[in-house]
Amino acid sequence: MPVCLAVPGKIIRIDGEMAEVEIGGIRREASLSLIQREGLKEGEYVLIHTGFAIAKIDEGEARSILETWREILAAERAD
């Protein structure tokens, strides 16, 4: 079964169909062409997969996902 790996990114700047997003302190460009852009604002979170925003999520969900990733990475380093 295929697995989709998407990570939360905080929107820093929106420029048409593109956005600058911050993921774990790293800023990248992401396309907004796959999601509804109307009403999307800087400071909100989106799930990023292969350079595309695929869904808008709330800050609480973003923080929960990021914390889970931190736990996974910490467990990997401990082994």
mmCIF file as gemmi writes it, N, C-alpha and C atoms, coordinates in Angstrom:
data_model
loop_
_atom_site.group_PDB
_atom_site.id
_atom_site.type_symbol
_atom_site.label_atom_id
_atom_site.label_alt_id
_atom_site.label_comp_id
_atom_site.label_asym_id
_atom_site.label_entity_id
_atom_site.label_seq_id
_atom_site.pdbx_PDB_ins_code
_atom_site.Cartn_x
_atom_site.Cartn_y
_atom_site.Cartn_z
_atom_site.occupancy
_atom_site.B_iso_or_equiv
_atom_site.pdbx_formal_charge
_atom_site.auth_seq_id
_atom_site.auth_asym_id
_atom_site.pdbx_PDB_model_num
ATOM 1 N N . MET Axp A 1 ? 0.843 -1.164 0 1 0 ? 1 A 1
ATOM 2 C CA . MET Axp A 1 ? 0 0 0 1 0 ? 1 A 1
ATOM 3 C C . MET Axp A 1 ? 0.899 1.242 0 1 0 ? 1 A 1
ATOM 4 N N . PRO Axp A 2 ? 0.642 2.207 -0.895 1 0 ? 2 A 1
ATOM 5 C CA . PRO Axp A 2 ? 1.449 3.432 -0.917 1 0 ? 2 A 1
ATOM 6 C C . PRO Axp A 2 ? 1.219 4.263 0.341 1 0 ? 2 A 1
ATOM 7 N N . VAL Axp A 3 ? 2.236 4.965 0.737 1 0 ? 3 A 1
ATOM 8 C CA . VAL Axp A 3 ? 2.156 5.833 1.905 1 0 ? 3 A 1
ATOM 9 C C . VAL Axp A 3 ? 2.44 7.258 1.467 1 0 ? 3 A 1
ATOM 10 N N . CYS Axp A 4 ? 1.636 8.181 1.933 1 0 ? 4 A 1
ATOM 11 C CA . CYS Axp A 4 ? 1.827 9.598 1.636 1 0 ? 4 A 1
ATOM 12 C C . CYS Axp A 4 ? 2.508 10.242 2.832 1 0 ? 4 A 1
ATOM 13 N N . LEU Axp A 5 ? 3.648 10.835 2.611 1 0 ? 5 A 1
ATOM 14 C CA . LEU Axp A 5 ? 4.352 11.533 3.67 1 0 ? 5 A 1
ATOM 15 C C . LEU Axp A 5 ? 4.206 13.025 3.436 1 0 ? 5 A 1
ATOM 16 N N . ALA Axp A 6 ? 3.485 13.683 4.292 1 0 ? 6 A 1
ATOM 17 C CA . ALA Axp A 6 ? 3.294 15.133 4.201 1 0 ? 6 A 1
ATOM 18 C C . ALA Axp A 6 ? 3.69 15.739 5.543 1 0 ? 6 A 1
ATOM 19 N N . VAL Axp A 7 ? 4.279 16.911 5.495 1 0 ? 7 A 1
ATOM 20 C CA . VAL Axp A 7 ? 4.718 17.585 6.709 1 0 ? 7 A 1
ATOM 21 C C . VAL Axp A 7 ? 4.06 18.959 6.803 1 0 ? 7 A 1
ATOM 22 N N . PRO Axp A 8 ? 3.787 19.422 8.028 1 0 ? 8 A 1
ATOM 23 C CA . PRO Axp A 8 ? 3.178 20.739 8.191 1 0 ? 8 A 1
ATOM 24 C C . PRO Axp A 8 ? 4.179 21.855 7.889 1 0 ? 8 A 1
ATOM 25 N N . GLY Axp A 9 ? 3.718 22.848 7.177 1 0 ? 9 A 1
ATOM 26 C CA . GLY Axp A 9 ? 4.523 24.027 6.916 1 0 ? 9 A 1
ATOM 27 C C . GLY Axp A 9 ? 3.724 25.27 7.247 1 0 ? 9 A 1
ATOM 28 N N . LYS Axp A 10 ? 4.376 26.225 7.894 1 0 ? 10 A 1
ATOM 29 C CA . LYS Axp A 10 ? 3.73 27.495 8.234 1 0 ? 10 A 1
ATOM 30 C C . LYS Axp A 10 ? 3.931 28.464 7.07 1 0 ? 10 A 1
ATOM 31 N N . ILE Axp A 11 ? 2.846 29.05 6.613 1 0 ? 11 A 1
ATOM 32 C CA . ILE Axp A 11 ? 2.926 29.983 5.493 1 0 ? 11 A 1
ATOM 33 C C . ILE Axp A 11 ? 3.562 31.292 5.964 1 0 ? 11 A 1
ATOM 34 N N . ILE Axp A 12 ? 4.659 31.655 5.314 1 0 ? 12 A 1
ATOM 35 C CA . ILE Axp A 12 ? 5.364 32.891 5.627 1 0 ? 12 A 1
ATOM 36 C C . ILE Axp A 12 ? 4.937 34.001 4.674 1 0 ? 12 A 1
ATOM 37 N N . ARG Axp A 13 ? 4.812 33.648 3.387 1 0 ? 13 A 1
ATOM 38 C CA . ARG Axp A 13 ? 4.466 34.641 2.368 1 0 ? 13 A 1
ATOM 39 C C . ARG Axp A 13 ? 3.714 33.946 1.253 1 0 ? 13 A 1
ATOM 40 N N . ILE Axp A 14 ? 2.698 34.609 0.723 1 0 ? 14 A 1
ATOM 41 C CA . ILE Axp A 14 ? 1.931 34.086 -0.414 1 0 ? 14 A 1
ATOM 42 C C . ILE Axp A 14 ? 2.151 35.009 -1.597 1 0 ? 14 A 1
ATOM 43 N N . ASP Axp A 15 ? 2.467 34.394 -2.741 1 0 ? 15 A 1
ATOM 44 C CA . ASP Axp A 15 ? 2.662 35.145 -3.982 1 0 ? 15 A 1
ATOM 45 C C . ASP Axp A 15 ? 1.959 34.382 -5.1 1 0 ? 15 A 1
ATOM 46 N N . GLY Axp A 16 ? 0.676 34.698 -5.317 1 0 ? 16 A 1
ATOM 47 C CA . GLY Axp A 16 ? -0.106 34.005 -6.342 1 0 ? 16 A 1
ATOM 48 C C . GLY Axp A 16 ? -0.318 32.553 -5.982 1 0 ? 16 A 1
ATOM 49 N N . GLU Axp A 17 ? 0.139 31.646 -6.852 1 0 ? 17 A 1
ATOM 50 C CA . GLU Axp A 17 ? -0.012 30.204 -6.608 1 0 ? 17 A 1
ATOM 51 C C . GLU Axp A 17 ? 1.14 29.606 -5.81 1 0 ? 17 A 1
ATOM 52 N N . MET Axp A 18 ? 2.087 30.431 -5.407 1 0 ? 18 A 1
ATOM 53 C CA . MET Axp A 18 ? 3.237 29.943 -4.65 1 0 ? 18 A 1
ATOM 54 C C . MET Axp A 18 ? 3.249 30.552 -3.257 1 0 ? 18 A 1
ATOM 55 N N . ALA Axp A 19 ? 3.864 29.822 -2.34 1 0 ? 19 A 1
ATOM 56 C CA . ALA Axp A 19 ? 4.007 30.322 -0.974 1 0 ? 19 A 1
ATOM 57 C C . ALA Axp A 19 ? 5.394 29.965 -0.466 1 0 ? 19 A 1
ATOM 58 N N . GLU Axp A 20 ? 5.92 30.831 0.376 1 0 ? 20 A 1
ATOM 59 C CA . GLU Axp A 20 ? 7.126 30.494 1.127 1 0 ? 20 A 1
ATOM 60 C C . GLU Axp A 20 ? 6.617 29.901 2.433 1 0 ? 20 A 1
ATOM 61 N N . VAL Axp A 21 ? 7.059 28.68 2.738 1 0 ? 21 A 1
ATOM 62 C CA . VAL Axp A 21 ? 6.624 28.016 3.962 1 0 ? 21 A 1
ATOM 63 C C . VAL Axp A 21 ? 7.84 27.657 4.8 1 0 ? 21 A 1
ATOM 64 N N . GLU Axp A 22 ? 7.619 27.607 6.1 1 0 ? 22 A 1
ATOM 65 C CA . GLU Axp A 22 ? 8.686 27.214 7.013 1 0 ? 22 A 1
ATOM 66 C C . GLU Axp A 22 ? 8.361 25.857 7.602 1 0 ? 22 A 1
ATOM 67 N N . ILE Axp A 23 ? 9.325 24.954 7.462 1 0 ? 23 A 1
ATOM 68 C CA . ILE Axp A 23 ? 9.186 23.587 7.972 1 0 ? 23 A 1
ATOM 69 C C . ILE Axp A 23 ? 10.408 23.302 8.833 1 0 ? 23 A 1
ATOM 70 N N . GLY Axp A 24 ? 10.21 23.206 10.133 1 0 ? 24 A 1
ATOM 71 C CA . GLY Axp A 24 ? 11.322 22.909 11.023 1 0 ? 24 A 1
ATOM 72 C C . GLY Axp A 24 ? 12.457 23.923 10.943 1 0 ? 24 A 1
ATOM 73 N N . GLY Axp A 25 ? 12.133 25.186 10.771 1 0 ? 25 A 1
ATOM 74 C CA . GLY Axp A 25 ? 13.143 26.229 10.707 1 0 ? 25 A 1
ATOM 75 C C . GLY Axp A 25 ? 13.743 26.448 9.322 1 0 ? 25 A 1
ATOM 76 N N . ILE Axp A 26 ? 13.353 25.633 8.362 1 0 ? 26 A 1
ATOM 77 C CA . ILE Axp A 26 ? 13.855 25.753 6.992 1 0 ? 26 A 1
ATOM 78 C C . ILE Axp A 26 ? 12.744 26.308 6.118 1 0 ? 26 A 1
ATOM 79 N N . ARG Axp A 27 ? 13.098 27.309 5.319 1 0 ? 27 A 1
ATOM 80 C CA . ARG Axp A 27 ? 12.11 27.913 4.426 1 0 ? 27 A 1
ATOM 81 C C . ARG Axp A 27 ? 12.247 27.352 3.021 1 0 ? 27 A 1
ATOM 82 N N . ARG Axp A 28 ? 11.084 27.053 2.423 1 0 ? 28 A 1
ATOM 83 C CA . ARG Axp A 28 ? 11.025 26.491 1.071 1 0 ? 28 A 1
ATOM 84 C C . ARG Axp A 28 ? 9.851 27.095 0.329 1 0 ? 28 A 1
ATOM 85 N N . GLU Axp A 29 ? 9.882 26.973 -0.98 1 0 ? 29 A 1
ATOM 86 C CA . GLU Axp A 29 ? 8.753 27.369 -1.813 1 0 ? 29 A 1
ATOM 87 C C . GLU Axp A 29 ? 7.823 26.172 -1.96 1 0 ? 29 A 1
ATOM 88 N N . ALA Axp A 30 ? 6.535 26.422 -1.961 1 0 ? 30 A 1
ATOM 89 C CA . ALA Axp A 30 ? 5.536 25.371 -2.153 1 0 ? 30 A 1
ATOM 90 C C . ALA Axp A 30 ? 4.418 25.902 -3.037 1 0 ? 30 A 1
ATOM 91 N N . SER Axp A 31 ? 3.93 25.038 -3.896 1 0 ? 31 A 1
ATOM 92 C CA . SER Axp A 31 ? 2.815 25.401 -4.766 1 0 ? 31 A 1
ATOM 93 C C . SER Axp A 31 ? 1.504 25.293 -4.004 1 0 ? 31 A 1
ATOM 94 N N . LEU Axp A 32 ? 0.646 26.272 -4.216 1 0 ? 32 A 1
ATOM 95 C CA . LEU Axp A 32 ? -0.696 26.254 -3.621 1 0 ? 32 A 1
ATOM 96 C C . LEU Axp A 32 ? -1.747 25.85 -4.645 1 0 ? 32 A 1
ATOM 97 N N . SER Axp A 33 ? -1.315 25.361 -5.792 1 0 ? 33 A 1
ATOM 98 C CA . SER Axp A 33 ? -2.23 25.093 -6.904 1 0 ? 33 A 1
ATOM 99 C C . SER Axp A 33 ? -3.21 23.951 -6.644 1 0 ? 33 A 1
ATOM 100 N N . LEU Axp A 34 ? -2.952 23.115 -5.642 1 0 ? 34 A 1
ATOM 101 C CA . LEU Axp A 34 ? -3.834 21.97 -5.386 1 0 ? 34 A 1
ATOM 102 C C . LEU Axp A 34 ? -4.866 22.227 -4.287 1 0 ? 34 A 1
ATOM 103 N N . ILE Axp A 35 ? -4.813 23.392 -3.651 1 0 ? 35 A 1
ATOM 104 C CA . ILE Axp A 35 ? -5.762 23.664 -2.569 1 0 ? 35 A 1
ATOM 105 C C . ILE Axp A 35 ? -6.504 24.973 -2.834 1 0 ? 35 A 1
ATOM 106 N N . GLN Axp A 36 ? -7.586 25.166 -2.112 1 0 ? 36 A 1
ATOM 107 C CA . GLN Axp A 36 ? -8.376 26.397 -2.192 1 0 ? 36 A 1
ATOM 108 C C . GLN Axp A 36 ? -7.546 27.516 -1.571 1 0 ? 36 A 1
ATOM 109 N N . ARG Axp A 37 ? -7.189 28.525 -2.36 1 0 ? 37 A 1
ATOM 110 C CA . ARG Axp A 37 ? -6.35 29.616 -1.86 1 0 ? 37 A 1
ATOM 111 C C . ARG Axp A 37 ? -7.166 30.764 -1.283 1 0 ? 37 A 1
ATOM 112 N N . GLU Axp A 38 ? -8.41 30.858 -1.647 1 0 ? 38 A 1
ATOM 113 C CA . GLU Axp A 38 ? -9.25 31.952 -1.151 1 0 ? 38 A 1
ATOM 114 C C . GLU Axp A 38 ? -9.331 31.884 0.37 1 0 ? 38 A 1
ATOM 115 N N . GLY Axp A 39 ? -8.984 32.967 1.022 1 0 ? 39 A 1
ATOM 116 C CA . GLY Axp A 39 ? -9.031 33.025 2.48 1 0 ? 39 A 1
ATOM 117 C C . GLY Axp A 39 ? -7.782 32.507 3.162 1 0 ? 39 A 1
ATOM 118 N N . LEU Axp A 40 ? -6.856 31.917 2.42 1 0 ? 40 A 1
ATOM 119 C CA . LEU Axp A 40 ? -5.612 31.406 2.996 1 0 ? 40 A 1
ATOM 120 C C . LEU Axp A 40 ? -4.719 32.584 3.363 1 0 ? 40 A 1
ATOM 121 N N . LYS Axp A 41 ? -4.17 32.577 4.585 1 0 ? 41 A 1
ATOM 122 C CA . LYS Axp A 41 ? -3.404 33.719 5.069 1 0 ? 41 A 1
ATOM 123 C C . LYS Axp A 41 ? -2.024 33.316 5.572 1 0 ? 41 A 1
ATOM 124 N N . GLU Axp A 42 ? -1.128 34.296 5.557 1 0 ? 42 A 1
ATOM 125 C CA . GLU Axp A 42 ? 0.186 34.101 6.163 1 0 ? 42 A 1
ATOM 126 C C . GLU Axp A 42 ? -0.001 33.77 7.633 1 0 ? 42 A 1
ATOM 127 N N . GLY Axp A 43 ? 0.822 32.859 8.143 1 0 ? 43 A 1
ATOM 128 C CA . GLY Axp A 43 ? 0.72 32.429 9.532 1 0 ? 43 A 1
ATOM 129 C C . GLY Axp A 43 ? -0.085 31.157 9.705 1 0 ? 43 A 1
ATOM 130 N N . GLU Axp A 44 ? -0.848 30.757 8.675 1 0 ? 44 A 1
ATOM 131 C CA . GLU Axp A 44 ? -1.614 29.507 8.745 1 0 ? 44 A 1
ATOM 132 C C . GLU Axp A 44 ? -0.725 28.334 8.318 1 0 ? 44 A 1
ATOM 133 N N . TYR Axp A 45 ? -1.22 27.129 8.559 1 0 ? 45 A 1
ATOM 134 C CA . TYR Axp A 45 ? -0.457 25.924 8.263 1 0 ? 45 A 1
ATOM 135 C C . TYR Axp A 45 ? -1.093 25.123 7.137 1 0 ? 45 A 1
ATOM 136 N N . VAL Axp A 46 ? -0.235 24.506 6.343 1 0 ? 46 A 1
ATOM 137 C CA . VAL Axp A 46 ? -0.666 23.599 5.285 1 0 ? 46 A 1
ATOM 138 C C . VAL Axp A 46 ? 0.192 22.34 5.354 1 0 ? 46 A 1
ATOM 139 N N . LEU Axp A 47 ? -0.352 21.229 4.875 1 0 ? 47 A 1
ATOM 140 C CA . LEU Axp A 47 ? 0.436 20.01 4.738 1 0 ? 47 A 1
ATOM 141 C C . LEU Axp A 47 ? 1.149 20.063 3.395 1 0 ? 47 A 1
ATOM 142 N N . ILE Axp A 48 ? 2.461 19.812 3.401 1 0 ? 48 A 1
ATOM 143 C CA . ILE Axp A 48 ? 3.281 19.87 2.202 1 0 ? 48 A 1
ATOM 144 C C . ILE Axp A 48 ? 3.716 18.458 1.817 1 0 ? 48 A 1
ATOM 145 N N . HIS Axp A 49 ? 3.509 18.118 0.546 1 0 ? 49 A 1
ATOM 146 C CA . HIS Axp A 49 ? 3.953 16.83 -0.008 1 0 ? 49 A 1
ATOM 147 C C . HIS Axp A 49 ? 4.595 17.109 -1.364 1 0 ? 49 A 1
ATOM 148 N N . THR Axp A 50 ? 5.846 16.745 -1.49 1 0 ? 50 A 1
ATOM 149 C CA . THR Axp A 50 ? 6.623 16.922 -2.733 1 0 ? 50 A 1
ATOM 150 C C . THR Axp A 50 ? 6.502 18.317 -3.328 1 0 ? 50 A 1
ATOM 151 N N . GLY Axp A 51 ? 6.551 19.329 -2.469 1 0 ? 51 A 1
ATOM 152 C CA . GLY Axp A 51 ? 6.536 20.704 -2.947 1 0 ? 51 A 1
ATOM 153 C C . GLY Axp A 51 ? 5.16 21.305 -3.183 1 0 ? 51 A 1
ATOM 154 N N . PHE Axp A 52 ? 4.122 20.553 -2.856 1 0 ? 52 A 1
ATOM 155 C CA . PHE Axp A 52 ? 2.75 21.037 -3.042 1 0 ? 52 A 1
ATOM 156 C C . PHE Axp A 52 ? 2.019 21.056 -1.708 1 0 ? 52 A 1
ATOM 157 N N . ALA Axp A 53 ? 1.286 22.136 -1.455 1 0 ? 53 A 1
ATOM 158 C CA . ALA Axp A 53 ? 0.37 22.157 -0.318 1 0 ? 53 A 1
ATOM 159 C C . ALA Axp A 53 ? -0.832 21.3 -0.713 1 0 ? 53 A 1
ATOM 160 N N . ILE Axp A 54 ? -1.174 20.325 0.132 1 0 ? 54 A 1
ATOM 161 C CA . ILE Axp A 54 ? -2.282 19.425 -0.216 1 0 ? 54 A 1
ATOM 162 C C . ILE Axp A 54 ? -3.494 19.602 0.686 1 0 ? 54 A 1
ATOM 163 N N . ALA Axp A 55 ? -3.332 20.329 1.803 1 0 ? 55 A 1
ATOM 164 C CA . ALA Axp A 55 ? -4.467 20.572 2.704 1 0 ? 55 A 1
ATOM 165 C C . ALA Axp A 55 ? -4.102 21.664 3.689 1 0 ? 55 A 1
ATOM 166 N N . LYS Axp A 56 ? -5.086 22.431 4.078 1 0 ? 56 A 1
ATOM 167 C CA . LYS Axp A 56 ? -4.911 23.406 5.153 1 0 ? 56 A 1
ATOM 168 C C . LYS Axp A 56 ? -5.212 22.691 6.465 1 0 ? 56 A 1
ATOM 169 N N . ILE Axp A 57 ? -4.4 22.941 7.494 1 0 ? 57 A 1
ATOM 170 C CA . ILE Axp A 57 ? -4.635 22.344 8.81 1 0 ? 57 A 1
ATOM 171 C C . ILE Axp A 57 ? -4.535 23.446 9.86 1 0 ? 57 A 1
ATOM 172 N N . ASP Axp A 58 ? -5.1 23.188 11.031 1 0 ? 58 A 1
ATOM 173 C CA . ASP Axp A 58 ? -5.009 24.196 12.08 1 0 ? 58 A 1
ATOM 174 C C . ASP Axp A 58 ? -3.687 24.054 12.834 1 0 ? 58 A 1
ATOM 175 N N . GLU Axp A 59 ? -3.361 25.084 13.583 1 0 ? 59 A 1
ATOM 176 C CA . GLU Axp A 59 ? -2.073 25.128 14.28 1 0 ? 59 A 1
ATOM 177 C C . GLU Axp A 59 ? -1.91 23.985 15.275 1 0 ? 59 A 1
ATOM 178 N N . GLY Axp A 60 ? -2.978 23.621 15.973 1 0 ? 60 A 1
ATOM 179 C CA . GLY Axp A 60 ? -2.908 22.528 16.939 1 0 ? 60 A 1
ATOM 180 C C . GLY Axp A 60 ? -2.537 21.209 16.274 1 0 ? 60 A 1
ATOM 181 N N . GLU Axp A 61 ? -3.151 20.935 15.139 1 0 ? 61 A 1
ATOM 182 C CA . GLU Axp A 61 ? -2.843 19.706 14.414 1 0 ? 61 A 1
ATOM 183 C C . GLU Axp A 61 ? -1.401 19.735 13.915 1 0 ? 61 A 1
ATOM 184 N N . ALA Axp A 62 ? -0.961 20.895 13.42 1 0 ? 62 A 1
ATOM 185 C CA . ALA Axp A 62 ? 0.419 21.035 12.944 1 0 ? 62 A 1
ATOM 186 C C . ALA Axp A 62 ? 1.399 20.76 14.076 1 0 ? 62 A 1
ATOM 187 N N . ARG Axp A 63 ? 1.15 21.34 15.231 1 0 ? 63 A 1
ATOM 188 C CA . ARG Axp A 63 ? 2.052 21.137 16.371 1 0 ? 63 A 1
ATOM 189 C C . ARG Axp A 63 ? 2.08 19.669 16.809 1 0 ? 63 A 1
ATOM 190 N N . SER Axp A 64 ? 0.927 19.016 16.79 1 0 ? 64 A 1
ATOM 191 C CA . SER Axp A 64 ? 0.849 17.608 17.16 1 0 ? 64 A 1
ATOM 192 C C . SER Axp A 64 ? 1.668 16.738 16.201 1 0 ? 64 A 1
ATOM 193 N N . ILE Axp A 65 ? 1.539 16.996 14.909 1 0 ? 65 A 1
ATOM 194 C CA . ILE Axp A 65 ? 2.292 16.233 13.91 1 0 ? 65 A 1
ATOM 195 C C . ILE Axp A 65 ? 3.787 16.458 14.084 1 0 ? 65 A 1
ATOM 196 N N . LEU Axp A 66 ? 4.19 17.714 14.268 1 0 ? 66 A 1
ATOM 197 C CA . LEU Axp A 66 ? 5.609 18.017 14.439 1 0 ? 66 A 1
ATOM 198 C C . LEU Axp A 66 ? 6.182 17.367 15.695 1 0 ? 66 A 1
ATOM 199 N N . GLU Axp A 67 ? 5.397 17.344 16.777 1 0 ? 67 A 1
ATOM 200 C CA . GLU Axp A 67 ? 5.855 16.693 18.006 1 0 ? 67 A 1
ATOM 201 C C . GLU Axp A 67 ? 6.032 15.188 17.79 1 0 ? 67 A 1
ATOM 202 N N . THR Axp A 68 ? 5.109 14.578 17.066 1 0 ? 68 A 1
ATOM 203 C CA . THR Axp A 68 ? 5.242 13.147 16.754 1 0 ? 68 A 1
ATOM 204 C C . THR Axp A 68 ? 6.517 12.895 15.967 1 0 ? 68 A 1
ATOM 205 N N . TRP Axp A 69 ? 6.826 13.744 14.984 1 0 ? 69 A 1
ATOM 206 C CA . TRP Axp A 69 ? 8.073 13.595 14.211 1 0 ? 69 A 1
ATOM 207 C C . TRP Axp A 69 ? 9.295 13.733 15.112 1 0 ? 69 A 1
ATOM 208 N N . ARG Axp A 70 ? 9.266 14.677 16.065 1 0 ? 70 A 1
ATOM 209 C CA . ARG Axp A 70 ? 10.391 14.84 16.997 1 0 ? 70 A 1
ATOM 210 C C . ARG Axp A 70 ? 10.593 13.57 17.823 1 0 ? 70 A 1
ATOM 211 N N . GLU Axp A 71 ? 9.5 12.966 18.273 1 0 ? 71 A 1
ATOM 212 C CA . GLU Axp A 71 ? 9.582 11.729 19.054 1 0 ? 71 A 1
ATOM 213 C C . GLU Axp A 71 ? 10.158 10.591 18.228 1 0 ? 71 A 1
ATOM 214 N N . ILE Axp A 72 ? 9.729 10.484 16.977 1 0 ? 72 A 1
ATOM 215 C CA . ILE Axp A 72 ? 10.25 9.43 16.092 1 0 ? 72 A 1
ATOM 216 C C . ILE Axp A 72 ? 11.75 9.609 15.874 1 0 ? 72 A 1
ATOM 217 N N . LEU Axp A 73 ? 12.167 10.843 15.59 1 0 ? 73 A 1
ATOM 218 C CA . LEU Axp A 73 ? 13.583 11.109 15.353 1 0 ? 73 A 1
ATOM 219 C C . LEU Axp A 73 ? 14.417 10.847 16.604 1 0 ? 73 A 1
ATOM 220 N N . ALA Axp A 74 ? 13.897 11.213 17.777 1 0 ? 74 A 1
ATOM 221 C CA . ALA Axp A 74 ? 14.609 10.963 19.029 1 0 ? 74 A 1
ATOM 222 C C . ALA Axp A 74 ? 14.759 9.476 19.267 1 0 ? 74 A 1
ATOM 223 N N . ALA Axp A 75 ? 13.716 8.698 18.994 1 0 ? 75 A 1
ATOM 224 C CA . ALA Axp A 75 ? 13.79 7.242 19.165 1 0 ? 75 A 1
ATOM 225 C C . ALA Axp A 75 ? 14.808 6.626 18.197 1 0 ? 75 A 1
ATOM 226 N N . GLU Axp A 76 ? 14.852 7.135 16.973 1 0 ? 76 A 1
ATOM 227 C CA . GLU Axp A 76 ? 15.829 6.644 15.987 1 0 ? 76 A 1
ATOM 228 C C . GLU Axp A 76 ? 17.26 6.906 16.458 1 0 ? 76 A 1
ATOM 229 N N . ARG Axp A 77 ? 17.49 8.084 17.011 1 0 ? 77 A 1
ATOM 230 C CA . ARG Axp A 77 ? 18.839 8.439 17.47 1 0 ? 77 A 1
ATOM 231 C C . ARG Axp A 77 ? 19.247 7.61 18.69 1 0 ? 77 A 1
ATOM 232 N N . ALA Axp A 78 ? 18.267 7.21 19.504 1 0 ? 78 A 1
ATOM 233 C CA . ALA Axp A 78 ? 18.554 6.45 20.721 1 0 ? 78 A 1
ATOM 234 C C . ALA Axp A 78 ? 18.961 5.012 20.415 1 0 ? 78 A 1
ATOM 235 N N . ASP Axp A 79 ? 18.547 4.514 19.259 1 0 ? 79 A 1
ATOM 236 C CA . ASP Axp A 79 ? 18.86 3.107 18.896 1 0 ? 79 A 1
ATOM 237 C C . ASP Axp A 79 ? 20.268 2.929 18.423 1 0 ? 79 A 1
